[in-house]
Structure formats: C-alpha cells, structure tokens
Amino acid sequence: MAAREAGGVVLGKAADKLFSLSGLFAVYKPKGPTSAGVLNILKEKLLAEAGVQTNGNKRNQVLKIGHGGTLDSAAAGVLVVGIGKGTKMLKTMLAGSKKYTAIGLLGKATDTLDATGKVTEEKPYDQITKGDLENVLQKFTGDIMQVPPLYSALKKDGERLSTLMKRGEAVEAKPARPVRVYSLSLQQFQPPLFTLDVECGGGFYVRSLVSDIGKELSTCATMQELTRTKHGPFTLEEHALYEDKWTIDEIARSLEHCKSLLPGEPSHKKLKTEHPGETAVSCEDK
C-alpha cells in the first residue's frame, strides 16, 4: 500500500492509521477548558503521536475532527467526538437525549447563573424543605418553556451572547422556547446545596433550570457544578476516554466498541436513541 500524504508530506504507519480512523467516540471533558479547547488538545496529541507537523490553520485541513453538543467551561463530562466521516454524524447527536448531575446552591443568584459569575442577589432559604423542592420539580418535567441564559453560546448577529456580555454590550433575553425534560429527580438535599439528576432533550440549559427552581421556591439559586453523564448512547462510565487514553490505538479501539451504538449503515441519518420521537434542535448546550 502506498504511504498516505497530508499537505504534501509522506506519512508513516502511525499517521496512516490516524487518518484512516472514522466514526464517533466520546472523551471526558474536565472542568476548566472550553469544549473547543479540549478538542484542540486532543488533535495536537494525536498529530504529535503520528509525527505530523502542523503550521497554524493548516492543521484543520490535515485532520477532520469535531465535537457535538458544547459543554460550558465550568462543566465536565461526556463530549462526543467525530473523526473522519464521523464528523458528518455530529449534528444527529443534538437529537439524542442527555443526562446531567447538577449541584445547585440556594440563596444566591449570579449573572451567569453558575459559580463563575458575579453575585447579583441573595435571599433567605431556611424555610425550604426537601418536600418543597421535590414538589417543585414536577413543574419542570415534561414539555416546558425555558428562557435561555444571557451568558450562553446562542448567537446574536453572528456573535455569542456570552462574548457580547463580556464586552459590556446590552443583550436582550432570548424569548422562552420549548424544551423537553424526560426525568428530573432530587438526589441529595443538604441546604444550601441540592443535587439533581436530569435527563433532557437538545437545547436545554441546566443553569436556567436551577435558577427557575430557586424562583419557584420564592428564593434564588445558582448552579455550582455540572457533569454530563450521558449524551445519546454514549455514557461517562462506559465510553468516555480520559486524557491518558487519547492515543491512536485507544481511539481505534473505542471507535470499534462504539460501532454497536450506531446504525449499521453510514447512509442512516439518525442515531439510535431511547427517545426516537425527539427531533434535532440547532443550538448549544449548557
């Protein structure tokens, strides 16, 4: 077999294997970097292992790789990655349900609705019981309307709302839009902290949920931590590769393992999901 070329450079066996990889797999995104930042680290590690030299923007022409369903910098968990022809399947990932574990803090509100923002309001929360919180959750289950946060990846005139906010520009709240919550349960209640498990459809903001729960309880609340435990058929426990496994061989094994989660024919447009009625929502998550 003739050696493969990329950008006019003859590649070795490791690079040949890297550029033959195709499909979907999942990585663990830690708290801190952006989803795009995690993808860049992954890309750099793979290209370095393959011995492929990159120059600035040419890197993007060398290796086709992308992610589906953005996680905020402050969030952690499953990030689905497409490589090779798998990049064309990423849009379908927005149609799959997602599961999260979120820790909320009663009595404080921030401008970003999470722990990274400035405190904008403080209210008493001593009167709230576990029963109060459990009763309120029923109102946020099923098909509901939700106002997205101002600090978000949603765009206005081509720019992210979060970018405009950081520049100090006035940003109007986006109108409430329909979202779907398949299940919502209280896992722990240790005031002022509470832990929720959420399964939702595309376009849902857990930050907004926590804030809305606080308002419904006549106090305020902000999200302290968020972990995505499942995205479509990919789970944190079984499928997400941690950074020490970001190697060509490990990803090849993962792609093979994850094939069973996907339709057998590449021509299929949709991924298997336990909620086949859900349609894709074109927006960022969390």
DRENDO-1510 file (C-alpha; in Angstrom, 1 decimal, always signed):
<recs>
REC; n; res; u; v; w
REC; 1; MET; +0.0; +0.0; +0.0 .
REC; 2; ALA; +1.3; +3.4; -0.9 .
REC; 3; ALA; +2.1; +5.8; +2.0 .
REC; 4; ARG; -0.6; +8.4; +2.6 .
REC; 5; GLU; +0.1; +12.1; +2.2 .
REC; 6; ALA; -1.1; +15.1; +4.1 .
REC; 7; GLY; -0.2; +18.6; +2.9 .
REC; 8; GLY; +2.4; +17.1; +0.6 .
REC; 9; VAL; +4.2; +15.2; +3.5 .
REC; 10; VAL; +4.6; +11.4; +3.2 .
REC; 11; LEU; +3.2; +9.8; +6.4 .
REC; 12; GLY; +4.4; +6.8; +8.4 .
REC; 13; LYS; +2.4; +3.9; +9.8 .
REC; 14; ALA; +1.0; +5.8; +12.9 .
REC; 15; ALA; -0.2; +8.7; +10.8 .
REC; 16; ASP; -1.6; +6.3; +8.2 .
REC; 17; LYS; -3.7; +4.7; +11.0 .
REC; 18; LEU; -4.7; +8.1; +12.4 .
REC; 19; PHE; -6.0; +9.3; +9.0 .
REC; 20; SER; -7.9; +6.1; +8.5 .
REC; 21; LEU; -9.9; +6.5; +11.7 .
REC; 22; SER; -13.6; +7.2; +11.1 .
REC; 23; GLY; -16.7; +7.3; +13.3 .
REC; 24; LEU; -17.9; +8.6; +16.7 .
REC; 25; PHE; -16.4; +8.2; +20.2 .
REC; 26; ALA; -16.5; +10.0; +23.5 .
REC; 27; VAL; -14.0; +11.8; +25.7 .
REC; 28; TYR; -14.1; +13.2; +29.2 .
REC; 29; LYS; -14.1; +17.0; +29.2 .
REC; 30; PRO; -12.7; +18.2; +32.6 .
REC; 31; LYS; -13.9; +21.4; +34.3 .
REC; 32; GLY; -11.9; +24.4; +33.1 .
REC; 33; PRO; -11.2; +24.4; +29.3 .
REC; 34; THR; -13.8; +25.1; +26.6 .
REC; 35; SER; -15.1; +22.2; +24.5 .
REC; 36; ALA; -13.2; +23.6; +21.6 .
REC; 37; GLY; -10.1; +23.8; +23.8 .
REC; 38; VAL; -10.4; +20.1; +24.7 .
REC; 39; LEU; -10.8; +19.2; +21.0 .
REC; 40; ASN; -7.6; +21.2; +20.2 .
REC; 41; ILE; -5.6; +19.4; +22.9 .
REC; 42; LEU; -6.9; +16.0; +21.6 .
REC; 43; LYS; -6.0; +17.0; +18.0 .
REC; 44; GLU; -2.5; +18.1; +19.0 .
REC; 45; LYS; -1.8; +14.9; +20.9 .
REC; 46; LEU; -2.9; +12.7; +18.0 .
REC; 47; LEU; -0.9; +14.6; +15.4 .
REC; 48; ALA; +2.2; +14.7; +17.6 .
REC; 49; GLU; +1.9; +10.9; +18.2 .
REC; 50; ALA; +1.6; +10.5; +14.4 .
REC; 51; GLY; +4.6; +12.7; +13.8 .
REC; 52; VAL; +2.6; +15.1; +11.6 .
REC; 53; GLN; +3.9; +18.7; +11.6 .
REC; 54; THR; +1.3; +21.4; +11.5 .
REC; 55; ASN; +1.5; +25.1; +10.7 .
REC; 56; GLY; -1.2; +27.3; +12.1 .
REC; 57; ASN; -4.5; +26.9; +10.3 .
REC; 58; LYS; -3.3; +24.2; +8.0 .
REC; 59; ARG; -3.9; +21.8; +11.0 .
REC; 60; ASN; -7.6; +21.9; +10.4 .
REC; 61; GLN; -7.2; +20.7; +6.8 .
REC; 62; VAL; -5.0; +17.8; +7.9 .
REC; 63; LEU; -7.2; +16.0; +10.4 .
REC; 64; LYS; -11.0; +16.1; +10.2 .
REC; 65; ILE; -12.3; +16.1; +13.8 .
REC; 66; GLY; -15.1; +17.9; +15.6 .
REC; 67; HIS; -17.4; +17.6; +18.6 .
REC; 68; GLY; -21.2; +17.6; +19.1 .
REC; 69; GLY; -23.1; +19.4; +21.9 .
REC; 70; THR; -21.0; +22.1; +23.6 .
REC; 71; LEU; -20.3; +21.9; +27.3 .
REC; 72; ASP; -19.6; +25.2; +29.2 .
REC; 73; SER; -16.0; +25.7; +30.5 .
REC; 74; ALA; -17.3; +25.2; +34.1 .
REC; 75; ALA; -19.0; +21.9; +33.2 .
REC; 76; ALA; -17.4; +18.4; +32.9 .
REC; 77; GLY; -18.4; +15.1; +31.4 .
REC; 78; VAL; -19.1; +13.3; +28.2 .
REC; 79; LEU; -18.1; +15.1; +25.0 .
REC; 80; VAL; -18.9; +13.2; +21.8 .
REC; 81; VAL; -16.2; +13.5; +19.1 .
REC; 82; GLY; -16.4; +12.7; +15.4 .
REC; 83; ILE; -13.3; +11.8; +13.4 .
REC; 84; GLY; -13.1; +11.4; +9.6 .
REC; 85; LYS; -16.5; +10.7; +8.1 .
REC; 86; GLY; -17.9; +10.7; +11.7 .
REC; 87; THR; -17.8; +14.5; +11.7 .
REC; 88; LYS; -20.9; +14.3; +9.4 .
REC; 89; MET; -22.8; +12.5; +12.1 .
REC; 90; LEU; -22.3; +15.1; +14.8 .
REC; 91; LYS; -25.5; +17.0; +14.1 .
REC; 92; THR; -27.5; +14.0; +14.8 .
REC; 93; MET; -26.1; +14.0; +18.3 .
REC; 94; LEU; -28.2; +17.0; +19.1 .
REC; 95; ALA; -31.3; +14.8; +18.7 .
REC; 96; GLY; -30.2; +12.3; +21.4 .
REC; 97; SER; -31.2; +12.9; +25.0 .
REC; 98; LYS; -28.6; +14.0; +27.5 .
REC; 99; LYS; -28.2; +13.2; +31.2 .
REC; 100; TYR; -26.7; +15.5; +33.8 .
REC; 101; THR; -25.9; +15.6; +37.5 .
REC; 102; ALA; -26.1; +19.2; +38.8 .
REC; 103; ILE; -25.4; +20.7; +42.2 .
REC; 104; GLY; -27.4; +23.8; +43.0 .
REC; 105; LEU; -26.9; +26.4; +45.7 .
REC; 106; LEU; -29.9; +28.0; +47.3 .
REC; 107; GLY; -30.0; +31.7; +48.4 .
REC; 108; LYS; -27.7; +33.2; +45.8 .
REC; 109; ALA; -28.1; +34.3; +42.2 .
REC; 110; THR; -25.3; +35.2; +39.7 .
REC; 111; ASP; -25.3; +37.0; +36.4 .
REC; 112; THR; -24.1; +33.8; +34.6 .
REC; 113; LEU; -26.5; +31.5; +36.6 .
REC; 114; ASP; -23.4; +29.5; +37.7 .
REC; 115; ALA; -20.5; +29.7; +40.1 .
REC; 116; THR; -18.3; +31.6; +37.6 .
REC; 117; GLY; -20.5; +34.8; +37.7 .
REC; 118; LYS; -20.9; +37.8; +40.0 .
REC; 119; VAL; -23.5; +37.5; +42.8 .
REC; 120; THR; -26.5; +39.7; +41.9 .
REC; 121; GLU; -28.9; +38.7; +44.6 .
REC; 122; GLU; -29.1; +37.0; +48.0 .
REC; 123; LYS; -32.3; +35.7; +49.7 .
REC; 124; PRO; -33.1; +33.5; +52.7 .
REC; 125; TYR; -33.7; +29.8; +52.1 .
REC; 126; ASP; -34.0; +28.4; +55.6 .
REC; 127; GLN; -37.8; +27.9; +55.2 .
REC; 128; ILE; -37.3; +25.4; +52.3 .
REC; 129; THR; -37.7; +21.7; +53.0 .
REC; 130; LYS; -36.8; +18.7; +51.0 .
REC; 131; GLY; -40.5; +18.1; +50.3 .
REC; 132; ASP; -40.9; +21.7; +48.9 .
REC; 133; LEU; -38.0; +21.1; +46.5 .
REC; 134; GLU; -39.4; +17.7; +45.4 .
REC; 135; ASN; -42.8; +19.1; +44.8 .
REC; 136; VAL; -41.5; +22.0; +42.6 .
REC; 137; LEU; -39.5; +19.5; +40.4 .
REC; 138; GLN; -42.8; +18.2; +39.0 .
REC; 139; LYS; -43.4; +21.6; +37.4 .
REC; 140; PHE; -40.2; +21.3; +35.4 .
REC; 141; THR; -40.8; +17.8; +34.0 .
REC; 142; GLY; -42.2; +17.1; +30.5 .
REC; 143; ASP; -42.6; +19.6; +27.7 .
REC; 144; ILE; -41.9; +23.1; +29.2 .
REC; 145; MET; -40.9; +26.6; +28.2 .
REC; 146; GLN; -37.5; +27.8; +29.1 .
REC; 147; VAL; -35.7; +31.2; +28.8 .
REC; 148; PRO; -32.0; +30.6; +27.8 .
REC; 149; PRO; -29.4; +32.3; +30.0 .
REC; 150; LEU; -27.9; +35.6; +28.8 .
REC; 151; TYR; -24.4; +34.2; +29.1 .
REC; 152; SER; -24.7; +31.4; +26.6 .
REC; 153; ALA; -23.4; +30.1; +23.2 .
REC; 154; LEU; -26.5; +31.3; +21.5 .
REC; 155; LYS; -25.8; +34.0; +18.9 .
REC; 156; LYS; -26.9; +37.5; +18.0 .
REC; 157; ASP; -25.7; +38.9; +14.7 .
REC; 158; GLY; -23.2; +36.1; +14.4 .
REC; 159; GLU; -21.6; +36.6; +17.9 .
REC; 160; ARG; -22.1; +34.6; +21.0 .
REC; 161; LEU; -24.3; +36.3; +23.7 .
REC; 162; SER; -21.6; +35.5; +26.3 .
REC; 163; THR; -19.0; +37.3; +24.2 .
REC; 164; LEU; -21.3; +40.4; +23.9 .
REC; 165; MET; -22.0; +40.4; +27.6 .
REC; 166; LYS; -18.3; +40.2; +28.5 .
REC; 167; ARG; -17.7; +43.3; +26.3 .
REC; 168; GLY; -20.3; +45.1; +28.3 .
REC; 169; GLU; -22.8; +45.3; +25.5 .
REC; 170; ALA; -26.5; +45.3; +26.3 .
REC; 171; VAL; -28.1; +42.0; +25.5 .
REC; 172; GLU; -31.8; +41.3; +25.5 .
REC; 173; ALA; -33.1; +38.0; +26.9 .
REC; 174; LYS; -34.0; +35.5; +24.2 .
REC; 175; PRO; -37.7; +34.5; +24.2 .
REC; 176; ALA; -38.8; +31.4; +26.1 .
REC; 177; ARG; -38.7; +28.3; +23.9 .
REC; 178; PRO; -40.0; +24.8; +24.1 .
REC; 179; VAL; -37.7; +22.2; +25.7 .
REC; 180; ARG; -38.2; +18.6; +26.9 .
REC; 181; VAL; -37.3; +17.1; +30.3 .
REC; 182; TYR; -37.7; +13.3; +30.4 .
REC; 183; SER; -36.9; +12.9; +34.0 .
REC; 184; LEU; -35.9; +15.1; +37.0 .
REC; 185; SER; -35.1; +13.8; +40.5 .
REC; 186; LEU; -33.6; +15.1; +43.7 .
REC; 187; GLN; -30.6; +13.0; +44.7 .
REC; 188; GLN; -29.4; +14.9; +47.8 .
REC; 189; PHE; -30.6; +17.8; +49.9 .
REC; 190; GLN; -28.1; +19.4; +52.3 .
REC; 191; PRO; -29.1; +23.1; +52.5 .
REC; 192; PRO; -28.0; +25.3; +50.9 .
REC; 193; LEU; -26.8; +22.6; +48.4 .
REC; 194; PHE; -29.0; +20.2; +46.5 .
REC; 195; THR; -28.2; +17.6; +43.8 .
REC; 196; LEU; -30.3; +16.9; +40.8 .
REC; 197; ASP; -30.3; +14.2; +38.1 .
REC; 198; VAL; -31.7; +15.5; +34.8 .
REC; 199; GLU; -32.5; +13.8; +31.5 .
REC; 200; CYS; -33.4; +16.3; +28.8 .
REC; 201; GLY; -33.6; +16.9; +25.1 .
REC; 202; GLY; -31.5; +19.3; +22.9 .
REC; 203; GLY; -31.3; +23.0; +23.6 .
REC; 204; PHE; -31.9; +22.6; +27.4 .
REC; 205; TYR; -29.9; +24.7; +29.9 .
REC; 206; VAL; -29.5; +23.2; +33.3 .
REC; 207; ARG; -28.3; +26.6; +34.6 .
REC; 208; SER; -31.7; +28.1; +33.8 .
REC; 209; LEU; -33.4; +25.1; +35.4 .
REC; 210; VAL; -31.6; +25.6; +38.7 .
REC; 211; SER; -32.3; +29.4; +38.6 .
REC; 212; ASP; -36.0; +28.8; +37.8 .
REC; 213; ILE; -36.3; +26.3; +40.7 .
REC; 214; GLY; -35.0; +28.9; +43.1 .
REC; 215; LYS; -37.6; +31.5; +41.9 .
REC; 216; GLU; -40.4; +28.9; +42.2 .
REC; 217; LEU; -39.3; +28.4; +45.8 .
REC; 218; SER; -39.5; +32.2; +46.4 .
REC; 219; THR; -35.7; +32.4; +46.9 .
REC; 220; CYS; -32.9; +32.3; +44.3 .
REC; 221; ALA; -30.4; +29.6; +43.3 .
REC; 222; THR; -27.3; +29.2; +41.1 .
REC; 223; MET; -25.6; +26.1; +39.7 .
REC; 224; GLN; -22.4; +25.2; +41.4 .
REC; 225; GLU; -21.3; +22.1; +39.4 .
REC; 226; LEU; -22.5; +20.3; +36.3 .
REC; 227; THR; -21.5; +16.9; +34.9 .
REC; 228; ARG; -22.9; +15.4; +31.7 .
REC; 229; THR; -23.2; +11.7; +32.4 .
REC; 230; LYS; -24.7; +10.6; +29.1 .
REC; 231; HIS; -25.1; +12.0; +25.6 .
REC; 232; GLY; -27.2; +10.0; +23.2 .
REC; 233; PRO; -26.0; +6.4; +23.6 .
REC; 234; PHE; -22.6; +7.5; +25.0 .
REC; 235; THR; -22.1; +7.3; +28.8 .
REC; 236; LEU; -19.5; +8.7; +31.0 .
REC; 237; GLU; -19.0; +5.4; +32.8 .
REC; 238; GLU; -18.6; +3.2; +29.8 .
REC; 239; HIS; -17.5; +5.2; +26.8 .
REC; 240; ALA; -15.7; +8.5; +27.8 .
REC; 241; LEU; -11.9; +8.3; +27.3 .
REC; 242; TYR; -9.8; +10.3; +29.8 .
REC; 243; GLU; -6.8; +12.3; +28.6 .
REC; 244; ASP; -4.3; +9.5; +29.3 .
REC; 245; LYS; -6.2; +7.3; +26.8 .
REC; 246; TRP; -6.1; +9.9; +24.0 .
REC; 247; THR; -3.9; +7.8; +21.7 .
REC; 248; ILE; -4.4; +6.5; +18.2 .
REC; 249; ASP; -4.7; +2.9; +19.4 .
REC; 250; GLU; -7.1; +3.6; +22.2 .
REC; 251; ILE; -9.3; +5.7; +20.0 .
REC; 252; ALA; -9.3; +3.0; +17.3 .
REC; 253; ARG; -10.5; +0.5; +20.0 .
REC; 254; SER; -13.1; +3.0; +21.2 .
REC; 255; LEU; -14.4; +3.5; +17.7 .
REC; 256; GLU; -14.8; -0.2; +17.3 .
REC; 257; HIS; -16.5; -0.6; +20.7 .
REC; 258; CYS; -18.9; +2.3; +19.9 .
REC; 259; LYS; -19.9; +1.0; +16.5 .
REC; 260; SER; -22.6; -1.1; +18.2 .
REC; 261; LEU; -24.3; +2.1; +19.5 .
REC; 262; LEU; -24.8; +3.5; +16.0 .
REC; 263; PRO; -26.8; +2.4; +12.9 .
REC; 264; GLY; -25.1; -0.2; +10.8 .
REC; 265; GLU; -25.2; +1.7; +7.5 .
REC; 266; PRO; -23.5; +5.1; +7.2 .
REC; 267; SER; -26.4; +6.3; +5.0 .
REC; 268; HIS; -28.7; +6.3; +8.0 .
REC; 269; LYS; -29.4; +9.8; +9.2 .
REC; 270; LYS; -30.3; +9.2; +12.8 .
REC; 271; LEU; -28.6; +7.6; +15.8 .
REC; 272; LYS; -30.3; +5.0; +17.9 .
REC; 273; THR; -31.9; +6.7; +20.9 .
REC; 274; GLU; -34.4; +5.7; +23.6 .
REC; 275; HIS; -36.5; +8.7; +22.6 .
REC; 276; PRO; -37.0; +8.2; +18.8 .
REC; 277; GLY; -39.6; +10.9; +18.7 .
REC; 278; GLU; -37.1; +13.7; +19.6 .
REC; 279; THR; -36.0; +16.0; +16.7 .
REC; 280; ALA; -32.7; +17.9; +16.5 .
REC; 281; VAL; -32.5; +21.3; +18.0 .
REC; 282; SER; -29.9; +23.6; +16.4 .
REC; 283; CYS; -28.3; +25.2; +19.5 .
REC; 284; GLU; -25.6; +24.8; +22.0 .
REC; 285; ASP; -26.0; +23.1; +25.4 .
REC; 286; LYS; -25.4; +24.0; +28.9 .
</recs>
